[in-house]
Amino acid sequence: MFKENYFIITGGPGMGKTAIIEALRLKGYTVVPESGRDIIREQVAAGGNALPWADRAAFAELMFIQAVADYNQYSSSTEPVFFDRGIADTIGYLQLCGLSVPEEMLITAKELCYHNKVFITPPWEEIFHQDAERKQSFEEAVRTYEMMERVYAALGYTLVVLPEASITERTRFILENR
């Protein structure tokens, strides 16, 4: 059963998701930032190896645990909650890496549902950039987008592609189409 007030924004890295989440936060909405960057920072600081360039399966496990915790944190809320990625993104990540998806993740992704509309940021080379934590190439970002399309569609979600527009226009589009 879909949770009508939980909205996911997904897509490839570097396509504007975080900027949209920040714009929604500034408008007073509850937002849940992507956990990947925090996990990377924590692992680097601790000398850990649960990193996308070291142990991808361990990194995915930490992302999954955090995604479930984020989902549960707002379970009593009736107000809109916007997530920078969701539980299914971890499944997509594992598949993109050619790693097996634990049965627990598949079961959880089917049980802990979000709104049936999932907003997805399309590949947009003009805004894409790499940094210390986002090391993927644009081609990898495109493959990530395509994988997220497949995973969310397979789980029964309706994908809504965001326009290539300003953050203000993309935010307005989400609010008008949720």
Protein Blocks (a to p, Z undefined) as FASTA:
>chain_A
ZZfkbccdeddehiommmmmmmmmmnopacdddfklmmmmmmmmnopabdfklmmmlmmm
mmmmmmmmmmmmmmmpcbdcddehifklmmmmmmmnopacdfklmmmmmmmccdfbdcdd
dddfklgccdfklmccfklmmmmmmmmmmmmmmnopacdddddddfklmmmmmmmmZZ
